[in-house]
Amino acid sequence: MSKGGFLRRLYSTFAGGWPGIGLLLMRVVLGAALLLRANSPLWSNPHVSTTIISAFLTGFGLLLIPGLWTPIVGALVALLESWQIMTMGGGPMGHGSARNHWLRSRHARTGSMVS
């Protein structure tokens, strides 16, 4: 059984060929990026809201990598990151920086594309 056959059997609606590889790559990259960004603020003494958001983003990343609930998780990532952009101030650890806005907007757009 080929790899494509295995994925098609595991996920009956999984796209075949290059589109399927592209979707898989987008999902894995977004999931890994969410895991890295969610866990980096936890090494300092974070505020409770930062810890809760990091827990959600970690869960979303863990669900996206294997492809569980992808449409729902992608939409939730887009909503959470968009909300973060709109409410982000110039707090500690450069949360208000242009780089953070850019990364969050990329996550939001990729999350909406995955869903």
Buried (B, 14 or more C-beta within 10 A) or exposed (E): EEEBEEBBEEBEEBBEEEEBBEBBEBBBBBBEBBBEBBBEBEEEEBEEEBEEBBEBBBBBBBBBBEBEBBEEBBBBBBEBBBEBBEEBEEEEEEBEEEEBBEBBBEBBBBBBEBB
